[in-house]
Amino acid sequence: MQKPASKTIPRLMIAAIGLTATVWAALDVAAAPAVGNGVVVLGTGDQAGGKGGVYALSTEDGSLLFGYEGAYAVLSGPSIAGSSVVVGDAGGNVMAFGP
């Protein structure tokens, strides 16, 4: 997987998915995350048409495994297919991320 896009990480109480110690800095999460293969994947973005991103967090310790920031918000939930993540953004792009 790719390295994090920046040091700005979305705020998400990981406690909601079973991890209790990690809280992230704020960005909008507009859809349900995908969980599978030891990873939580979520899309972020401003519903008013701003930039967005895709982030993958470890279900084990909440650490950032992957980060991508794009020109469009990711308002739909991502899908995990094997070792790949597929997500669409508000600009009409479909993206796949993998090892």
C-alpha positions in Angstrom: 0.0 0.0 0.0 1.0 3.6 -0.5 2.5 5.8 2.2 0.3 8.4 3.9 -0.5 11.4 1.8 0.2 13.9 4.6 0.3 14.1 8.4 -3.4 15.3 8.6 -5.5 12.3 9.5 -9.3 12.2 9.9 -10.9 12.2 13.4 -12.6 8.9 14.1 -13.3 7.3 17.4 -12.0 3.8 16.7 -13.9 2.7 19.8 -16.9 2.3 17.7 -15.3 -0.6 15.9 -13.6 -2.1 18.9 -10.4 -0.1 19.4 -10.5 2.2 22.3 -7.3 4.2 22.4 -7.1 6.0 19.2 -8.6 9.3 18.2 -7.7 11.1 15.0 -7.6 14.8 14.0 -10.7 16.1 12.2 -12.0 15.6 8.6 -15.5 14.7 7.5 -16.4 11.0 7.2 -19.5 10.8 5.0 -20.1 7.1 4.7 -19.8 3.9 6.6 -16.2 2.4 6.6 -15.4 -1.0 5.2 -13.8 -3.5 7.5 -11.9 -6.6 6.5 -8.6 -8.3 6.5 -7.5 -6.5 9.6 -8.1 -3.1 8.0 -10.7 -0.3 8.4 -11.0 1.8 5.2 -12.9 5.1 5.2 -13.5 7.9 2.7 -13.5 11.5 3.7 -14.5 14.8 2.2 -16.6 17.9 2.3 -20.1 17.3 1.1 -20.1 20.8 -0.4 -17.7 19.6 -3.1 -14.3 20.0 -1.5 -11.3 17.7 -1.5 -11.4 14.3 0.0 -9.4 11.2 0.7 -9.2 7.5 1.5 -7.6 6.2 4.7 -6.8 2.6 5.9 -6.3 2.0 9.6 -5.2 -1.2 11.4 -7.9 -2.9 13.4 -5.2 -4.1 15.7 -3.9 -0.8 17.0 -5.5 2.0 14.9 -2.3 2.9 13.2 -2.5 4.5 9.7 -1.6 2.0 7.0 -2.5 4.1 4.0 -3.6 7.6 3.1 -4.6 9.2 -0.2 -5.8 12.8 -0.7 -7.6 13.7 -3.9 -9.4 16.6 -5.5 -12.9 15.2 -4.8 -14.8 14.1 -1.7 -15.2 10.3 -1.2 -18.9 10.3 -0.1 -19.6 6.6 -0.7 -18.4 3.7 1.4 -15.3 1.9 0.1 -15.2 -1.8 -0.8 -12.5 -4.3 0.2 -11.9 -7.0 -2.4 -9.1 -9.4 -1.4 -6.0 -7.2 -0.8 -7.5 -4.2 -2.8 -9.7 -1.3 -1.9 -12.1 0.1 -4.5 -13.8 3.5 -4.0 -15.5 6.2 -6.0 -15.3 9.9 -5.6 -17.6 12.9 -6.2 -15.8 13.6 -9.4 -17.0 10.4 -11.0 -13.6 8.6 -10.6 -13.4 5.0 -9.5 -10.1 4.2 -7.8 -8.5 0.9 -6.8 -5.7 0.8 -4.2 -3.6 -2.3 -3.4 -0.2 -3.7 -2.6 
